[in-house]
Amino acid sequence: MNQPFVIAVVDDDSNIRHLVEAFLQKENYQTVGLETAEEAWALWRTNPPDLWVLDVMLPGMDGYEFCRKIRSEAEVPIIMISARDNEVDKILGIELGGDDYMVKPFSPRELVARVKRQLQRWYKMRAMSDALSGEQASRKVEIGPLQLLLDERRAFWSGEEVDLTSKEFALVTVFAEHPNRAFSRNELLTFVWGNDYFGSDRAVDHLIKRTRKKLPHFPIEAVWGHGYRMRQEEREKI
């Protein structure tokens, strides 16, 4: 029998936390309840869950900062919950890497449905990626000092390995396989997040920023009014 998915519920309001956990447990999910982002970070380091239900307004480190830290390392699904319902807060949550955003008060049943959808989407993407890697086990992408091992999902710059998350790796692969082609933000959303992603296209901008920090010499440039491309002159090595 497969092990149940583990859902971490991070909220300093014990009533909301216990209610959410109860509904998730009815669907046979295993839950871990946490009051602070600091406790959540300790869990991430020792026994990471399969999905986070993350309150934005937390004492100490807030949910936005915690989401940013997680996204610097992995692409585990994150559903953010908050009493803040203005567009700026929702966009910020998505830009920092949240996969979904729910406004309090919300229906626990709807939250459970969104948890199911995120897990199905995430593990479908992982299965497709694993299948593709198996079919292309010998494939490499090399362009200038950049080398991508597609089967191992590993990236190297001038021989030094660079730790990229799955979305960062997918983004770099798209650009490296299509030098000088301009991609719209919507195209990059489809390539990296999949056809069923309904978040803001600003998530692309944030992913670009994260990738540039890890690969500062990788020549991704903005194409104003359209999106991004990786520029490579005909005789120029990046």
C-alpha positions in Angstrom: 0.0 0.0 0.0 1.3 3.4 -0.9 2.2 5.8 1.9 -0.3 8.7 2.2 0.8 12.2 1.1 2.1 14.4 3.9 0.6 17.9 4.1 2.1 20.5 6.3 -0.4 23.1 7.6 1.4 26.3 8.8 -1.0 28.7 10.6 -0.7 30.4 14.0 -4.5 30.3 14.4 -5.0 26.9 16.1 -8.7 26.8 15.2 -8.1 27.2 11.5 -5.1 24.8 11.6 -7.0 22.0 13.4 -10.0 22.4 11.1 -7.9 22.2 7.9 -6.1 19.2 9.3 -9.3 17.4 10.2 -10.7 17.8 6.6 -7.4 16.7 5.1 -7.2 13.7 7.4 -10.8 12.7 6.3 -9.3 12.3 2.8 -6.5 10.1 4.1 -3.8 12.6 4.0 -1.2 12.7 6.8 -0.9 16.1 8.3 1.7 18.1 10.3 0.5 21.2 12.1 2.9 24.0 12.7 2.5 27.5 14.2 5.5 29.3 12.8 7.6 29.5 9.7 10.7 28.7 11.8 9.1 25.4 12.8 8.2 24.8 9.2 11.8 25.4 8.1 13.1 22.9 10.6 10.6 20.4 9.2 11.8 21.1 5.7 15.4 20.4 6.7 14.5 17.1 8.4 11.4 15.6 6.9 10.0 17.6 4.0 6.2 17.2 3.3 4.6 16.7 -0.1 2.7 20.0 0.0 2.5 23.1 2.1 -0.7 24.9 3.2 0.9 28.2 4.3 -0.6 31.2 6.1 0.9 34.5 4.9 0.6 36.4 8.3 2.8 34.5 10.7 4.8 35.7 13.7 8.5 36.1 13.0 9.2 35.0 9.5 6.1 35.5 7.4 4.7 33.2 4.8 6.1 35.2 1.9 9.6 34.9 3.1 9.2 31.2 3.9 7.8 30.7 0.4 10.8 32.5 -1.1 13.3 30.3 0.8 11.6 27.1 -0.2 11.5 28.2 -3.8 15.2 28.8 -3.8 15.7 25.1 -3.2 12.7 23.1 -4.6 9.4 23.2 -6.4 7.2 21.4 -3.8 3.5 22.6 -4.2 2.6 25.6 -1.9 -1.0 26.8 -1.3 -1.0 30.2 0.4 -3.9 31.3 2.6 -4.5 34.8 3.9 -7.0 37.3 5.1 -5.5 39.7 2.6 -7.7 39.7 -0.5 -6.3 42.5 -2.6 -4.7 41.8 -6.0 -1.2 43.0 -5.0 -1.0 40.4 -2.2 -2.2 37.6 -4.5 0.3 38.6 -7.2 3.1 38.8 -4.7 2.3 35.3 -3.4 2.4 33.9 -7.0 5.5 35.8 -7.9 7.3 34.4 -4.9 6.5 30.9 -6.0 3.1 30.1 -4.5 1.0 27.6 -6.7 -2.3 28.8 -5.4 -3.8 31.5 -3.1 -6.9 31.3 -1.0 -8.5 34.1 0.9 -9.9 33.6 4.5 -12.6 32.7 5.3 -12.6 29.8 2.8 -14.3 26.5 2.5 -12.2 23.6 3.9 -13.7 21.4 1.2 -12.5 23.7 -1.5 -9.1 23.7 0.0 -9.0 19.9 0.0 -10.1 20.0 -3.7 -7.2 22.4 -4.5 -4.8 20.2 -2.5 -5.8 17.2 -4.6 -5.4 19.2 -7.8 -2.0 20.5 -6.9 -0.7 17.0 -6.0 -2.2 15.5 -9.2 -0.6 18.2 -11.3 2.8 18.1 -9.6 3.2 14.3 -9.7 1.9 14.1 -13.3 4.6 16.6 -14.2 7.2 14.5 -12.4 6.1 11.3 -14.1 6.2 13.0 -17.5 9.7 14.4 -16.7 10.9 11.0 -15.6 9.5 9.3 -18.7 11.2 11.9 -20.9 14.5 11.4 -19.1 14.2 7.7 -19.7 13.6 8.2 -23.4 16.5 10.7 -23.7 19.0 9.1 -21.4 21.9 10.0 -23.7 20.9 13.5 -24.4 23.0 16.5 -23.5 22.7 20.2 -24.3 26.0 22.1 -24.5 26.2 25.7 -25.5 29.3 27.6 -24.6 30.3 27.0 -20.9 26.8 25.6 -20.2 26.2 21.9 -20.1 22.9 20.3 -19.3 22.5 16.6 -18.6 18.9 16.0 -19.3 18.6 12.5 -18.0 20.1 13.5 -14.6 18.6 17.0 -14.6 22.0 18.4 -13.7 23.5 21.7 -14.9 27.1 22.8 -15.2 28.7 26.1 -15.9 32.4 26.0 -16.9 32.6 22.5 -15.3 31.1 23.7 -12.0 27.7 22.2 -11.1 24.9 24.7 -10.5 22.0 23.6 -8.2 18.8 24.4 -10.1 15.2 23.6 -9.1 13.1 21.7 -11.6 11.5 24.9 -13.0 14.8 26.7 -13.3 16.3 23.7 -15.1 13.3 23.6 -17.5 13.6 27.3 -18.2 17.3 27.1 -19.0 16.7 24.0 -21.2 14.1 25.8 -23.2 16.4 28.8 -23.9 19.5 26.6 -24.5 17.7 24.5 -27.0 16.4 27.5 -28.9 19.1 30.3 -28.8 17.9 33.7 -30.0 14.3 32.7 -30.2 12.0 35.1 -28.3 9.4 33.5 -26.1 6.4 35.2 -24.7 5.6 34.9 -21.0 2.6 32.7 -21.8 4.8 30.3 -23.9 7.2 30.0 -21.0 4.3 29.4 -18.6 3.2 26.5 -20.8 6.7 25.1 -21.2 7.7 25.3 -17.6 4.4 25.1 -15.6 2.2 23.1 -18.0 -1.1 23.8 -19.8 -3.2 23.8 -16.7 -1.4 26.6 -14.9 -3.8 29.6 -14.2 -1.5 31.9 -12.1 -0.1 35.3 -13.1 2.5 35.5 -15.9 4.6 37.5 -13.5 5.7 34.1 -12.1 7.9 34.0 -15.2 9.6 37.2 -14.2 10.3 35.9 -10.8 11.7 32.6 -12.2 14.0 34.6 -14.5 15.3 36.6 -11.5 16.0 33.4 -9.6 17.8 31.8 -12.5 19.9 34.9 -13.2 21.2 34.8 -9.6 22.3 31.3 -10.0 23.6 31.7 -13.6 24.7 35.4 -13.7 26.5 35.0 -17.1 23.7 33.1 -18.9 22.5 35.8 -21.4 18.8 35.9 -20.8 17.5 39.2 -22.0 14.1 40.9 -21.9 12.3 41.4 -25.2 10.2 44.4 -24.4 6.5 44.0 -25.0 6.9 40.2 -25.6 8.9 38.2 -23.1 12.5 36.8 -23.0 15.2 35.2 -25.1 18.7 33.8 -24.7 20.9 35.9 -27.0 23.8 34.2 -28.8 25.7 35.9 -31.6 26.6 33.6 -34.5 30.3 33.5 -33.6 29.9 34.3 -29.9 30.2 31.8 -27.1 28.3 32.5 -24.0 
